[in-house]
Amino acid sequence: ALVSTRLVMTVHDLTDVLLPLPGMPAMVQAARLYFARRALARADRILAVSHSTKREVSRMFDVPEGKIEVVYNALDERFLREPAPADADRVLQRHAVTDPFVLYAGNIKPQKNLPRLIEAFAVAKGELRDHPKYSKLKLLLIGDSAEEHSDLRRAVLRSRLQGEVRFLGFVPHSVLRVFYSRASAFLFPSLYEGFGLPPLEAMAHGAPVLTSSVSSLPEVFSQAALLVNPENIFEIARGIRQILTEDDLRETLVRRGYELVRKYSWERSAEQVREVYRSVAAGEPSKNPE
């Protein structure tokens, strides 16, 4: 007897396709593209985490858009249900953080655009050197260790920011929440994201967010973040200065950030996924228009 099997795939982003790691052999990259194309062609339905990702999947792999459903990501429930850490001051003291700071949290990969962020921070810091609140501003980066990333070390040295930029590596979830809640701003000038969860996490903690005007980020964060051209160091720097010093802008971004966090719901997303699986199992055509 023949058994009919159906396949639903989820695509979070196309980082490995659009931005392969430096030094990856061409044969390995070609094989990855081949198997990705084959799997997507076999899938009965594809789930994408943003319309931006949907368009890229369709364009890169010749997949009809009607076959792709958009189901947004949402915030980790721990960020919403657990109370804020009560020992925030002690956590900052333990990490020797005593000055105002702007924050980046996430992976240290080429598309995260951190060398430009460091250079833009140097420009903004120079402009704020006499500011009564931000003259001692620091840039904190949470995520991978920077020891293997010589480009970041060079950016710090070139910008003369030794002691002004700190790489904290990975931190526990409770510690990350403290840094989100105490950051003067959260900076995420990424060149490419399928969705972009760290800015949403920062918004849930009341941090005003600066992010990029490219990829999925304008779609996901809309009017709740200050959008800048991630390839223009001076535009990023200007955005940093604005988000720190323009009170009306800060208040608007914080308010809209809280509102946006409530828009994305795992419960709603799970219901959409269940409906897609039910539809595929029943052999129904996609309701998604081309």
C-alpha positions as CSV (number, residue, x, y, z in Angstrom):
1,A,0.0,0.0,0.0
2,L,1.2,3.5,-0.7
3,V,1.5,5.8,2.3
4,S,1.1,9.5,1.6
5,T,3.5,11.6,3.7
6,R,3.2,15.4,4.0
7,L,5.9,17.8,5.0
8,V,5.7,21.2,6.6
9,M,9.0,23.1,6.9
10,T,9.8,26.2,9.0
11,V,12.4,28.7,7.8
12,H,13.6,31.2,10.4
13,D,16.1,33.0,8.1
14,L,18.4,32.5,5.2
15,T,21.7,33.5,6.9
16,D,23.6,30.5,5.7
17,V,22.5,31.2,2.1
18,L,22.8,35.0,1.9
19,L,25.7,35.4,4.2
20,P,27.8,32.2,4.3
21,L,30.7,32.1,6.8
22,P,34.0,33.4,5.4
23,G,36.2,30.6,4.2
24,M,33.4,28.2,3.5
25,P,34.4,26.0,0.6
26,A,32.3,26.6,-2.5
27,M,31.4,22.9,-2.8
28,V,30.0,22.9,0.8
29,Q,27.9,26.0,0.1
30,A,26.7,24.5,-3.2
31,A,25.6,21.3,-1.4
32,R,23.8,23.2,1.3
33,L,21.9,25.2,-1.4
34,Y,21.0,22.0,-3.3
35,F,19.6,20.2,-0.2
36,A,17.7,23.3,0.9
37,R,16.2,23.7,-2.5
38,R,15.2,20.0,-2.7
39,A,13.6,20.1,0.8
40,L,11.7,23.2,0.1
41,A,10.4,21.8,-3.2
42,R,9.2,18.7,-1.5
43,A,7.4,20.6,1.3
44,D,3.6,20.8,1.1
45,R,3.7,24.1,3.1
46,I,6.5,26.3,4.4
47,L,6.3,28.5,7.5
48,A,8.3,31.7,7.5
49,V,8.8,34.0,10.5
50,S,8.3,37.2,8.6
51,H,7.0,38.5,5.2
52,S,10.6,39.5,4.5
53,T,11.8,35.9,4.9
54,K,8.8,34.7,2.8
55,R,9.9,36.9,-0.1
56,E,13.5,35.8,0.2
57,V,12.6,32.1,0.2
58,S,10.4,32.6,-2.8
59,R,13.1,34.6,-4.7
60,M,16.1,32.4,-3.8
61,F,14.5,29.0,-4.3
62,D,11.7,29.7,-6.8
63,V,9.0,28.7,-4.4
64,P,5.5,30.0,-5.1
65,E,4.6,32.5,-2.4
66,G,1.2,30.9,-2.1
67,K,2.9,27.9,-0.6
68,I,4.5,30.0,2.2
69,E,2.6,31.0,5.4
70,V,3.9,33.7,7.7
71,V,3.8,32.9,11.4
72,Y,5.6,35.5,13.5
73,N,7.9,34.7,16.4
74,A,7.0,36.0,19.9
75,L,8.7,36.7,23.2
76,D,9.9,34.1,25.6
77,E,7.2,33.9,28.3
78,R,9.8,34.2,31.0
79,F,10.3,37.8,30.0
80,L,6.6,38.5,30.6
81,R,5.7,36.3,33.6
82,E,8.7,36.4,35.9
83,P,9.2,39.4,38.1
84,A,12.2,41.6,37.4
85,P,15.3,40.7,39.4
86,A,15.2,42.4,42.7
87,D,19.0,42.6,43.0
88,A,19.7,44.6,39.9
89,D,22.1,47.0,41.6
90,R,24.1,44.1,43.0
91,V,24.3,42.5,39.6
92,L,25.7,45.6,38.0
93,Q,28.2,46.1,40.8
94,R,29.3,42.5,40.3
95,H,30.0,43.2,36.7
96,A,31.7,46.5,37.6
97,V,29.1,48.5,35.7
98,T,28.8,52.0,37.3
99,D,28.3,54.3,34.3
100,P,25.4,54.7,31.9
101,F,25.5,52.2,29.0
102,V,24.0,51.3,25.7
103,L,23.6,47.6,25.1
104,Y,23.9,45.0,22.3
105,A,22.9,41.4,23.0
106,G,23.0,38.6,20.5
107,N,25.4,36.5,18.5
108,I,28.7,37.9,17.2
109,K,28.4,37.1,13.5
110,P,29.3,39.2,10.5
111,Q,25.7,40.2,9.7
112,K,25.3,41.7,13.2
113,N,27.4,44.6,12.0
114,L,29.3,45.1,15.3
115,P,32.4,46.7,13.8
116,R,30.3,49.5,12.4
117,L,28.4,49.7,15.7
118,I,31.6,50.2,17.6
119,E,32.8,52.9,15.2
120,A,29.4,54.7,15.4
121,F,29.5,54.5,19.2
122,A,32.9,56.3,19.0
123,V,31.4,59.1,17.0
124,A,28.4,59.4,19.3
125,K,30.6,59.3,22.4
126,G,32.7,62.1,21.0
127,E,29.6,64.2,20.5
128,L,28.4,63.5,24.0
129,R,31.8,64.0,25.8
130,D,30.5,67.1,27.6
131,H,27.0,65.8,28.3
132,P,26.0,65.9,32.0
133,K,24.6,62.4,32.0
134,Y,26.4,60.6,29.1
135,S,29.9,61.8,29.2
136,K,31.1,58.5,30.7
137,L,28.8,56.4,28.4
138,K,29.9,52.8,27.8
139,L,29.0,50.2,25.2
140,L,28.3,46.7,26.5
141,L,28.1,43.7,24.3
142,I,26.5,40.5,25.6
143,G,26.8,37.2,23.6
144,D,29.8,35.3,22.3
145,S,33.3,35.9,23.6
146,A,35.1,38.4,21.5
147,E,38.5,36.6,21.8
148,E,38.2,35.0,18.4
149,H,36.9,38.1,16.7
150,S,39.9,40.1,15.7
151,D,37.8,42.5,13.6
152,L,36.0,43.7,16.8
153,R,39.3,44.1,18.7
154,R,40.7,46.1,15.8
155,A,37.5,48.3,15.7
156,V,38.0,49.1,19.4
157,L,41.6,49.9,19.0
158,R,41.1,51.9,15.8
159,S,38.3,53.9,17.6
160,R,40.5,54.4,20.7
161,L,37.7,53.0,22.9
162,Q,39.8,50.7,25.2
163,G,37.9,50.6,28.4
164,E,34.8,52.2,26.8
165,V,33.6,49.0,25.1
166,R,33.1,45.9,27.1
167,F,32.5,42.3,26.0
168,L,30.6,40.5,28.7
169,G,30.2,37.1,26.9
170,F,27.2,34.9,27.8
171,V,25.3,35.8,30.9
172,P,22.5,34.0,32.7
173,H,18.9,34.8,31.8
174,S,18.3,36.7,35.0
175,V,21.4,38.8,34.5
176,L,20.5,39.6,30.9
177,R,17.2,41.0,32.1
178,V,19.0,43.3,34.5
179,F,21.1,44.7,31.6
180,Y,18.0,45.1,29.4
181,S,16.1,47.0,32.1
182,R,19.1,49.3,33.0
183,A,20.3,50.1,29.4
184,S,20.0,53.7,28.3
185,A,19.2,52.2,24.8
186,F,19.4,48.9,23.0
187,L,21.3,49.0,19.8
188,F,20.8,46.4,17.1
189,P,22.0,47.7,13.7
190,S,22.0,44.2,12.0
191,L,22.4,43.8,8.3
192,Y,20.1,40.8,8.1
193,E,17.5,39.2,10.4
194,G,14.7,36.7,9.8
195,F,12.8,38.2,12.7
196,G,15.0,39.7,15.4
197,L,14.1,38.7,18.9
198,P,16.6,40.6,21.1
199,P,15.1,44.0,20.3
200,L,11.7,42.6,21.3
201,E,13.2,41.4,24.6
202,A,14.7,44.8,25.2
203,M,11.4,46.5,24.6
204,A,9.7,44.2,27.1
205,H,12.1,45.7,29.7
206,G,11.5,49.4,28.8
207,A,14.6,50.0,26.8
208,P,14.2,52.3,23.7
209,V,15.5,50.5,20.7
210,L,17.6,51.5,17.7
211,T,17.7,49.0,14.8
212,S,18.1,48.7,11.1
213,S,15.9,49.9,8.2
214,V,16.7,46.7,6.2
215,S,15.6,43.1,6.0
216,S,12.7,42.1,8.3
217,L,13.4,44.7,11.0
218,P,11.2,47.5,9.7
219,E,8.4,45.0,9.2
220,V,8.7,43.5,12.7
221,F,9.4,46.7,14.7
222,S,7.6,49.3,12.6
223,Q,7.1,52.5,14.5
224,A,8.3,51.1,17.8
225,A,12.1,51.5,17.1
226,L,14.3,54.2,15.7
227,L,15.4,52.8,12.2
228,V,18.8,53.7,10.7
229,N,20.8,52.7,7.7
230,P,23.1,50.0,9.1
231,E,25.8,50.7,6.5
232,N,26.1,54.4,7.4
233,I,28.2,54.8,10.6
234,F,27.3,58.5,10.9
235,E,23.6,57.7,10.7
236,I,23.9,55.1,13.4
237,A,25.8,57.6,15.5
238,R,23.2,60.2,15.0
239,G,20.5,57.7,16.0
240,I,22.4,56.9,19.2
241,R,22.6,60.5,20.1
242,Q,18.9,61.1,19.3
243,I,17.7,58.1,21.3
244,L,19.7,59.2,24.3
245,T,19.0,62.9,24.3
246,E,15.6,63.5,22.8
247,D,13.2,62.8,25.7
248,D,10.0,62.8,23.6
249,L,11.5,60.3,21.2
250,R,12.6,58.1,24.1
251,E,9.2,58.1,25.8
252,T,7.4,57.4,22.5
253,L,9.7,54.4,21.7
254,V,9.3,53.0,25.2
255,R,5.5,53.2,25.0
256,R,5.3,51.8,21.5
257,G,7.8,49.0,22.5
258,Y,5.5,47.8,25.3
259,E,2.5,47.9,22.9
260,L,4.4,45.9,20.3
261,V,5.5,43.2,22.8
262,R,1.8,42.5,23.4
263,K,1.1,42.2,19.7
264,Y,3.3,39.1,19.2
265,S,1.9,36.0,21.0
266,W,3.1,32.4,21.1
267,E,-0.5,31.4,21.7
268,R,-1.6,33.1,18.5
269,S,1.4,31.7,16.6
270,A,0.7,28.2,17.9
271,E,-2.9,28.4,16.7
272,Q,-1.7,29.4,13.2
273,V,0.7,26.5,13.1
274,R,-2.0,24.1,14.2
275,E,-4.3,25.4,11.4
276,V,-1.5,24.9,8.8
277,Y,-0.9,21.3,10.0
278,R,-4.6,20.6,10.0
279,S,-5.0,22.0,6.5
280,V,-2.0,20.1,5.1
281,A,-3.2,16.8,6.8
282,A,-6.6,17.3,5.2
283,G,-5.0,17.8,1.8
284,E,-6.5,21.3,1.5
285,P,-4.9,23.9,-0.8
286,S,-3.2,26.9,0.9
287,K,-5.5,29.8,1.7
288,N,-2.5,32.0,1.2
289,P,-2.8,34.1,-2.0
290,E,0.0,34.2,-4.5
